[in-house]
Amino acid sequence: MHNVSTEKALSNQLASIRMEGFCFSDSEIDNVRKCLSGELTFKQFTDKIVSDVKHR
């Protein structure tokens, strides 16, 4: 088994999600990247998702 970069893993998951008919905005994907890199805590990440959904 070989190592897969975080960016490659995210790209693979986004491709899988798109095949299922779902899509995410660029800002949503950016927030995932920030969470994965540690710029956002998981709590901040989930709070942002909830806040964004409430404002739609």
GIDATA-V698263 format. One record per run of one state. SS is the DSSP state (@ for helix, = for strand, . for the rest). FROM is the first residue (numbers start at 1). TO is the last residue. Records with the same first field share a line. If there is no record, write none. Layout:
SS=FROM-TO + FROM-TO
This chain:
.=1-5 + 20-25 + 38-41 + 55-56
@=6-19 + 26-37 + 42-54
